[in-house]
Amino acid sequence: MMFWYGGHWGWWQSALSLLAMLGFWGLVAWGVYAVARGPHRTPPPNDRQDALGILDERLARGEIDQEQYREMRELMRTGRGTAAAGWGQP
């Protein structure tokens, strides 16, 4: 009967088994997190998304000139302004 001869695990086999188990459960936890969080991802916050910030950026990029900038800023501030051709109400 040689069933029990050399039947114990070495220390490296126990360590390998422990690492494999931790890796498996880590992958399972990561998968659950990725599935649960995936459809609910939000873009990073942008501090300059207010209307005046966007207007400032458009002026800086040269998309609008200073007169258009002043008119739109006045319109945003007071709710009324001088509407140039193509701007404001139809």
C-alpha positions in Angstrom: 0.0 0.0 0.0 1.8 3.1 -1.2 -1.1 5.4 -1.4 0.1 7.7 1.4 3.7 7.8 0.5 4.7 11.3 -0.4 1.1 12.5 -0.3 1.6 15.9 1.2 2.0 19.1 -0.8 5.2 21.1 -0.8 5.2 24.7 0.4 5.4 26.0 -3.2 2.3 24.0 -4.2 0.3 25.6 -1.3 1.5 29.1 -2.2 0.7 28.5 -5.9 -2.8 27.3 -5.0 -3.4 30.3 -2.7 -2.2 32.7 -5.5 -4.4 31.0 -8.1 -7.5 31.3 -5.7 -6.8 35.0 -5.0 -6.4 35.7 -8.7 -9.6 33.9 -9.6 -11.7 35.7 -7.0 -10.0 39.0 -8.0 -11.0 38.5 -11.6 -14.6 37.6 -10.6 -14.8 40.8 -8.4 -13.4 42.9 -11.2 -15.8 41.4 -13.7 -18.8 42.1 -11.5 -17.6 45.7 -11.0 -17.0 46.2 -14.7 -20.5 44.9 -15.6 -22.2 46.9 -12.9 -20.3 50.2 -13.6 -20.0 50.0 -17.3 -23.3 51.5 -18.6 -23.2 54.2 -15.9 -19.9 55.8 -16.6 -20.0 59.6 -16.7 -17.5 61.9 -18.5 -15.0 63.7 -16.3 -16.3 67.0 -14.9 -15.4 70.1 -16.9 -15.2 73.3 -14.9 -15.8 75.6 -18.0 -19.1 74.3 -19.2 -21.1 77.3 -18.1 -22.4 79.6 -20.8 -20.0 82.4 -20.1 -17.1 80.0 -20.1 -18.1 78.6 -23.5 -18.5 82.2 -24.8 -15.0 83.1 -23.5 -13.5 80.0 -25.2 -15.2 80.9 -28.5 -13.8 84.4 -28.4 -10.3 83.0 -27.6 -10.5 80.6 -30.5 -11.5 83.4 -32.9 -15.0 81.9 -33.7 -16.7 85.2 -32.8 -15.4 88.8 -32.8 -15.6 91.2 -29.9 -18.8 92.8 -31.0 -20.6 89.5 -31.1 -19.0 88.6 -27.8 -20.3 91.8 -26.2 -23.8 91.3 -27.6 -24.1 87.7 -26.5 -22.7 88.5 -23.0 -25.2 91.3 -22.6 -28.0 89.0 -23.8 -27.0 86.4 -21.2 -26.6 89.0 -18.4 -29.9 90.9 -18.9 -32.0 88.6 -21.1 -32.2 91.3 -23.8 -29.7 92.9 -26.0 -29.2 94.4 -29.4 -29.8 91.6 -31.9 -27.6 91.9 -35.0 -28.5 90.2 -38.3 -28.4 86.5 -37.8 -28.3 86.7 -34.0 -31.0 86.7 -31.4 -34.7 86.2 -32.2 -35.8 85.1 -35.7 
